Amino acid sequence: MSKNECAKTRKVDDPYEIWTHDMAGFEWRVLKKYQNAENEAKNEYARWFCAVKSPYTYDSWEYGDVYVKDIKDMARRIESF
């Protein structure tokens, strides 16, 4: 089994990945992944800890867990660090 390289929580200015949905104005910054990619693929409830900004957050970040499937289904990855 491979090691989870994204297990430590990062700051919003230094995320592991940035995902965006341009039409809706959403941006997800992945700050922590709970599982490695191999296990995420097997788990339909896999989640990431994210900072999320949208038109509904009044230009501020909201923090919380988000299902990986939800992000991947509606957004595109623009950066990976």
DOLUMSE-582575 format. One record per residue: chain; x, y, z of N, C-alpha, C in turn; residue in one letter. Coordinates in Angstrom, 1 decimal. Layout:
N
<atom mol="A" n_east="X" n_north="Y" n_up="Z" ca_east="X" ca_north="Y" ca_up="Z" c_east="X" c_north="Y" c_up="Z" type="a"/>
...
! end
This chain:
81
<atom mol="A" n_east="0.8" n_north="-1.2" n_up="0.0" ca_east="0.0" ca_north="0.0" ca_up="0.0" c_east="0.9" c_north="1.2" c_up="0.0" type="m"/>
<atom mol="A" n_east="0.5" n_north="2.2" n_up="-0.8" ca_east="1.3" ca_north="3.4" ca_up="-0.9" c_east="0.9" c_north="4.4" c_up="0.3" type="s"/>
<atom mol="A" n_east="1.9" n_north="5.2" n_up="0.6" ca_east="1.7" ca_north="6.2" ca_up="1.7" c_east="0.9" c_north="7.4" c_up="1.3" type="k"/>
<atom mol="A" n_east="0.1" n_north="7.9" n_up="2.2" ca_east="-0.7" ca_north="9.1" ca_up="1.9" c_east="0.3" c_north="10.3" c_up="2.1" type="n"/>
<atom mol="A" n_east="0.6" n_north="10.9" n_up="1.0" ca_east="1.5" ca_north="12.1" ca_up="1.0" c_east="0.8" c_north="13.4" c_up="1.3" type="e"/>
<atom mol="A" n_east="-0.5" n_north="13.4" n_up="1.4" ca_east="-1.2" ca_north="14.6" ca_up="1.7" c_east="-2.0" c_north="14.5" c_up="3.0" type="c"/>
<atom mol="A" n_east="-1.4" n_north="13.8" n_up="4.0" ca_east="-2.1" ca_north="13.6" ca_up="5.3" c_east="-2.0" c_north="14.7" c_up="6.3" type="a"/>
<atom mol="A" n_east="-1.0" n_north="15.6" n_up="6.1" ca_east="-0.9" ca_north="16.7" ca_up="7.0" c_east="-1.6" c_north="17.9" c_up="6.5" type="k"/>
<atom mol="A" n_east="-2.3" n_north="18.6" n_up="7.4" ca_east="-3.1" ca_north="19.8" ca_up="7.1" c_east="-2.2" c_north="20.9" c_up="6.7" type="t"/>
<atom mol="A" n_east="-2.5" n_north="21.6" n_up="5.6" ca_east="-1.8" ca_north="22.7" ca_up="5.2" c_east="-2.6" c_north="24.0" c_up="5.3" type="r"/>
<atom mol="A" n_east="-1.9" n_north="25.1" n_up="5.2" ca_east="-2.6" ca_north="26.4" ca_up="5.3" c_east="-3.3" c_north="26.7" c_up="3.9" type="k"/>
<atom mol="A" n_east="-4.3" n_north="27.6" n_up="3.9" ca_east="-5.0" ca_north="27.9" ca_up="2.7" c_east="-4.2" c_north="28.5" c_up="1.6" type="v"/>
<atom mol="A" n_east="-3.1" n_north="29.1" n_up="2.0" ca_east="-2.2" ca_north="29.7" ca_up="1.0" c_east="-1.2" c_north="28.7" c_up="0.4" type="d"/>
<atom mol="A" n_east="-1.2" n_north="27.5" n_up="0.9" ca_east="-0.2" ca_north="26.5" ca_up="0.5" c_east="-1.0" c_north="25.1" c_up="0.4" type="d"/>
<atom mol="A" n_east="-2.0" n_north="25.0" n_up="-0.5" ca_east="-2.8" ca_north="23.8" ca_up="-0.6" c_east="-2.1" c_north="22.7" c_up="-1.4" type="p"/>
<atom mol="A" n_east="-2.6" n_north="21.5" n_up="-1.3" ca_east="-2.1" ca_north="20.4" ca_up="-2.1" c_east="-2.6" c_north="20.5" c_up="-3.5" type="y"/>
<atom mol="A" n_east="-3.8" n_north="20.9" n_up="-3.7" ca_east="-4.4" ca_north="21.1" ca_up="-5.0" c_east="-5.4" c_north="22.2" c_up="-5.0" type="e"/>
<atom mol="A" n_east="-5.7" n_north="22.8" n_up="-6.1" ca_east="-6.7" ca_north="23.8" ca_up="-6.3" c_east="-7.7" c_north="23.3" c_up="-7.4" type="i"/>
<atom mol="A" n_east="-8.9" n_north="23.3" n_up="-7.1" ca_east="-10.0" ca_north="22.9" ca_up="-8.1" c_east="-10.9" c_north="24.1" c_up="-8.2" type="w"/>
<atom mol="A" n_east="-11.5" n_north="24.2" n_up="-9.4" ca_east="-12.4" ca_north="25.4" ca_up="-9.7" c_east="-13.6" c_north="25.0" c_up="-10.6" type="t"/>
<atom mol="A" n_east="-14.6" n_north="25.7" n_up="-10.4" ca_east="-15.8" ca_north="25.6" ca_up="-11.3" c_east="-16.0" c_north="27.0" c_up="-11.8" type="h"/>
<atom mol="A" n_east="-15.6" n_north="27.3" n_up="-12.9" ca_east="-15.5" ca_north="28.7" ca_up="-13.4" c_east="-16.9" c_north="29.3" c_up="-13.6" type="d"/>
<atom mol="A" n_east="-17.9" n_north="28.5" n_up="-14.1" ca_east="-19.2" ca_north="29.1" ca_up="-14.3" c_east="-19.9" c_north="29.4" c_up="-13.0" type="m"/>
<atom mol="A" n_east="-19.8" n_north="28.6" n_up="-12.0" ca_east="-20.5" ca_north="28.9" ca_up="-10.7" c_east="-19.6" c_north="29.8" c_up="-9.8" type="a"/>
<atom mol="A" n_east="-18.3" n_north="29.9" n_up="-10.1" ca_east="-17.5" ca_north="30.8" ca_up="-9.2" c_east="-17.0" c_north="30.1" c_up="-8.0" type="g"/>
<atom mol="A" n_east="-17.0" n_north="28.8" n_up="-7.9" ca_east="-16.5" ca_north="28.0" ca_up="-6.8" c_east="-15.0" c_north="27.7" c_up="-6.9" type="f"/>
<atom mol="A" n_east="-14.3" n_north="27.7" n_up="-5.8" ca_east="-12.9" ca_north="27.3" ca_up="-5.7" c_east="-12.7" c_north="26.5" c_up="-4.5" type="e"/>
<atom mol="A" n_east="-12.1" n_north="25.3" n_up="-4.6" ca_east="-11.8" ca_north="24.4" ca_up="-3.5" c_east="-10.3" c_north="24.3" c_up="-3.4" type="w"/>
<atom mol="A" n_east="-9.8" n_north="24.5" n_up="-2.2" ca_east="-8.3" ca_north="24.4" ca_up="-2.0" c_east="-8.2" c_north="23.2" c_up="-1.0" type="r"/>
<atom mol="A" n_east="-7.6" n_north="22.1" n_up="-1.5" ca_east="-7.4" ca_north="20.9" ca_up="-0.8" c_east="-6.3" c_north="21.0" c_up="0.2" type="v"/>
<atom mol="A" n_east="-6.7" n_north="21.0" n_up="1.5" ca_east="-5.7" ca_north="21.2" ca_up="2.6" c_east="-5.3" c_north="19.9" c_up="3.2" type="l"/>
<atom mol="A" n_east="-6.1" n_north="18.8" n_up="3.1" ca_east="-5.7" ca_north="17.5" ca_up="3.6" c_east="-6.5" c_north="16.4" c_up="2.9" type="k"/>
<atom mol="A" n_east="-5.9" n_north="15.3" n_up="2.6" ca_east="-6.5" ca_north="14.1" ca_up="2.1" c_east="-6.4" c_north="13.0" c_up="3.2" type="k"/>
<atom mol="A" n_east="-7.6" n_north="12.4" n_up="3.4" ca_east="-7.6" ca_north="11.4" ca_up="4.5" c_east="-7.1" c_north="10.0" c_up="4.1" type="y"/>
<atom mol="A" n_east="-7.1" n_north="9.7" n_up="2.7" ca_east="-6.7" ca_north="8.5" ca_up="2.2" c_east="-5.7" c_north="8.7" c_up="1.0" type="q"/>
<atom mol="A" n_east="-5.0" n_north="7.6" n_up="0.7" ca_east="-4.2" ca_north="7.7" ca_up="-0.5" c_east="-5.1" c_north="7.5" c_up="-1.7" type="n"/>
<atom mol="A" n_east="-4.6" n_north="7.8" n_up="-2.9" ca_east="-5.4" ca_north="7.7" ca_up="-4.1" c_east="-6.0" c_north="6.3" c_up="-4.4" type="a"/>
<atom mol="A" n_east="-5.2" n_north="5.3" n_up="-4.1" ca_east="-5.7" ca_north="3.9" ca_up="-4.3" c_east="-6.9" c_north="3.6" c_up="-3.4" type="e"/>
<atom mol="A" n_east="-6.9" n_north="4.0" n_up="-2.2" ca_east="-8.1" ca_north="3.8" ca_up="-1.3" c_east="-9.2" c_north="4.7" c_up="-1.6" type="n"/>
<atom mol="A" n_east="-8.9" n_north="6.0" n_up="-2.0" ca_east="-10.0" ca_north="6.9" ca_up="-2.4" c_east="-10.8" c_north="6.3" c_up="-3.6" type="e"/>
<atom mol="A" n_east="-10.1" n_north="5.7" n_up="-4.5" ca_east="-10.8" ca_north="5.2" ca_up="-5.7" c_east="-11.8" c_north="4.1" c_up="-5.3" type="a"/>
<atom mol="A" n_east="-11.6" n_north="3.4" n_up="-4.2" ca_east="-12.4" ca_north="2.3" ca_up="-3.8" c_east="-13.6" c_north="2.8" c_up="-2.9" type="k"/>
<atom mol="A" n_east="-13.4" n_north="4.0" n_up="-2.4" ca_east="-14.4" ca_north="4.5" ca_up="-1.3" c_east="-15.2" c_north="5.6" c_up="-1.9" type="n"/>
<atom mol="A" n_east="-16.5" n_north="5.3" n_up="-2.1" ca_east="-17.4" ca_north="6.3" ca_up="-2.6" c_east="-17.7" c_north="7.5" c_up="-1.7" type="e"/>
<atom mol="A" n_east="-17.3" n_north="7.3" n_up="-0.4" ca_east="-17.5" ca_north="8.4" ca_up="0.6" c_east="-16.1" c_north="9.0" c_up="1.0" type="y"/>
<atom mol="A" n_east="-15.1" n_north="8.9" n_up="0.1" ca_east="-13.8" ca_north="9.5" ca_up="0.4" c_east="-14.0" c_north="11.0" c_up="0.5" type="a"/>
<atom mol="A" n_east="-13.2" n_north="11.6" n_up="1.4" ca_east="-13.4" ca_north="13.1" ca_up="1.6" c_east="-12.0" c_north="13.8" c_up="1.7" type="r"/>
<atom mol="A" n_east="-12.1" n_north="15.1" n_up="1.4" ca_east="-10.9" ca_north="15.9" ca_up="1.6" c_east="-11.3" c_north="17.1" c_up="2.5" type="w"/>
<atom mol="A" n_east="-10.4" n_north="17.5" n_up="3.3" ca_east="-10.6" ca_north="18.8" ca_up="4.1" c_east="-10.2" c_north="19.9" c_up="3.2" type="f"/>
<atom mol="A" n_east="-11.1" n_north="20.8" n_up="3.0" ca_east="-10.9" ca_north="21.9" ca_up="2.0" c_east="-11.3" c_north="23.3" c_up="2.6" type="c"/>
<atom mol="A" n_east="-10.7" n_north="24.3" n_up="1.9" ca_east="-11.2" ca_north="25.7" ca_up="2.1" c_east="-11.9" c_north="26.0" c_up="0.8" type="a"/>
<atom mol="A" n_east="-13.2" n_north="26.5" n_up="1.0" ca_east="-14.0" ca_north="26.7" ca_up="-0.2" c_east="-14.4" c_north="28.2" c_up="-0.2" type="v"/>
<atom mol="A" n_east="-14.3" n_north="28.7" n_up="-1.4" ca_east="-14.8" ca_north="30.1" ca_up="-1.7" c_east="-15.8" c_north="30.1" c_up="-2.8" type="k"/>
<atom mol="A" n_east="-16.9" n_north="30.8" n_up="-2.6" ca_east="-17.9" ca_north="30.9" ca_up="-3.7" c_east="-18.6" c_north="32.3" c_up="-3.6" type="s"/>
<atom mol="A" n_east="-19.5" n_north="32.6" n_up="-4.6" ca_east="-20.2" ca_north="33.8" ca_up="-4.5" c_east="-21.1" c_north="33.9" c_up="-3.2" type="p"/>
<atom mol="A" n_east="-21.3" n_north="32.8" n_up="-2.5" ca_east="-22.2" ca_north="32.7" ca_up="-1.4" c_east="-21.4" c_north="32.9" c_up="-0.1" type="y"/>
<atom mol="A" n_east="-20.1" n_north="33.0" n_up="-0.1" ca_east="-19.3" ca_north="33.1" ca_up="1.1" c_east="-18.7" c_north="34.5" c_up="1.2" type="t"/>
<atom mol="A" n_east="-19.2" n_north="35.4" n_up="0.4" ca_east="-18.8" ca_north="36.8" ca_up="0.4" c_east="-17.3" c_north="37.0" c_up="0.5" type="y"/>
<atom mol="A" n_east="-16.6" n_north="36.3" n_up="-0.5" ca_east="-15.2" ca_north="36.4" ca_up="-0.7" c_east="-14.3" c_north="36.0" c_up="0.5" type="d"/>
<atom mol="A" n_east="-14.9" n_north="35.1" n_up="1.3" ca_east="-14.1" ca_north="34.6" ca_up="2.4" c_east="-14.1" c_north="33.0" c_up="2.3" type="s"/>
<atom mol="A" n_east="-13.2" n_north="32.4" n_up="3.0" ca_east="-13.1" ca_north="30.9" ca_up="3.0" c_east="-13.9" c_north="30.3" c_up="4.0" type="w"/>
<atom mol="A" n_east="-14.6" n_north="29.2" n_up="3.6" ca_east="-15.3" ca_north="28.3" ca_up="4.6" c_east="-14.5" c_north="27.0" c_up="4.6" type="e"/>
<atom mol="A" n_east="-14.3" n_north="26.4" n_up="5.8" ca_east="-13.5" ca_north="25.2" ca_up="5.9" c_east="-14.4" c_north="24.0" c_up="6.3" type="y"/>
<atom mol="A" n_east="-14.1" n_north="22.8" n_up="5.7" ca_east="-14.8" ca_north="21.6" ca_up="6.1" c_east="-14.5" c_north="20.5" c_up="5.1" type="g"/>
<atom mol="A" n_east="-15.0" n_north="19.3" n_up="5.4" ca_east="-14.8" ca_north="18.1" ca_up="4.6" c_east="-15.8" c_north="18.2" c_up="3.4" type="d"/>
<atom mol="A" n_east="-15.3" n_north="17.7" n_up="2.3" ca_east="-16.0" ca_north="17.7" ca_up="1.0" c_east="-15.8" c_north="16.3" c_up="0.4" type="v"/>
<atom mol="A" n_east="-16.9" n_north="15.7" n_up="-0.1" ca_east="-16.7" ca_north="14.4" ca_up="-0.8" c_east="-15.9" c_north="14.6" c_up="-2.1" type="y"/>
<atom mol="A" n_east="-14.9" n_north="13.7" n_up="-2.2" ca_east="-14.0" ca_north="13.8" ca_up="-3.4" c_east="-14.8" c_north="13.7" c_up="-4.7" type="v"/>
<atom mol="A" n_east="-15.8" n_north="12.8" n_up="-4.7" ca_east="-16.6" ca_north="12.6" ca_up="-5.9" c_east="-17.3" c_north="13.9" c_up="-6.3" type="k"/>
<atom mol="A" n_east="-17.8" n_north="14.7" n_up="-5.3" ca_east="-18.5" ca_north="15.9" ca_up="-5.6" c_east="-17.6" c_north="16.9" c_up="-6.3" type="d"/>
<atom mol="A" n_east="-16.4" n_north="17.0" n_up="-5.8" ca_east="-15.5" ca_north="18.0" ca_up="-6.5" c_east="-15.1" c_north="17.5" c_up="-7.9" type="i"/>
<atom mol="A" n_east="-14.7" n_north="16.2" n_up="-8.0" ca_east="-14.3" ca_north="15.7" ca_up="-9.3" c_east="-15.4" c_north="15.7" c_up="-10.3" type="k"/>
<atom mol="A" n_east="-16.6" n_north="15.6" n_up="-9.9" ca_east="-17.7" ca_north="15.6" ca_up="-10.9" c_east="-18.1" c_north="16.9" c_up="-11.5" type="d"/>
<atom mol="A" n_east="-17.8" n_north="18.0" n_up="-10.7" ca_east="-18.2" ca_north="19.3" ca_up="-11.2" c_east="-17.1" c_north="20.3" c_up="-11.4" type="m"/>
<atom mol="A" n_east="-15.9" n_north="20.0" n_up="-11.0" ca_east="-14.8" ca_north="21.0" ca_up="-11.1" c_east="-13.6" c_north="20.4" c_up="-11.9" type="a"/>
<atom mol="A" n_east="-12.7" n_north="21.3" n_up="-12.2" ca_east="-11.4" ca_north="20.9" ca_up="-12.8" c_east="-10.2" c_north="21.3" c_up="-12.0" type="r"/>
<atom mol="A" n_east="-9.2" n_north="20.5" n_up="-12.0" ca_east="-8.0" ca_north="20.8" ca_up="-11.2" c_east="-7.2" c_north="21.8" c_up="-12.0" type="r"/>
<atom mol="A" n_east="-6.9" n_north="23.0" n_up="-11.3" ca_east="-6.1" ca_north="24.0" ca_up="-12.1" c_east="-4.6" c_north="24.0" c_up="-11.6" type="i"/>
<atom mol="A" n_east="-4.4" n_north="23.5" n_up="-10.3" ca_east="-3.0" ca_north="23.5" ca_up="-9.8" c_east="-2.9" c_north="22.3" c_up="-8.9" type="e"/>
<atom mol="A" n_east="-1.7" n_north="21.8" n_up="-8.9" ca_east="-1.3" ca_north="20.7" ca_up="-8.0" c_east="0.1" c_north="21.0" c_up="-7.5" type="s"/>
<atom mol="A" n_east="0.3" n_north="21.0" n_up="-6.2" ca_east="1.6" ca_north="21.3" ca_up="-5.6" c_east="2.3" c_north="20.1" c_up="-5.1" type="f"/>
! end
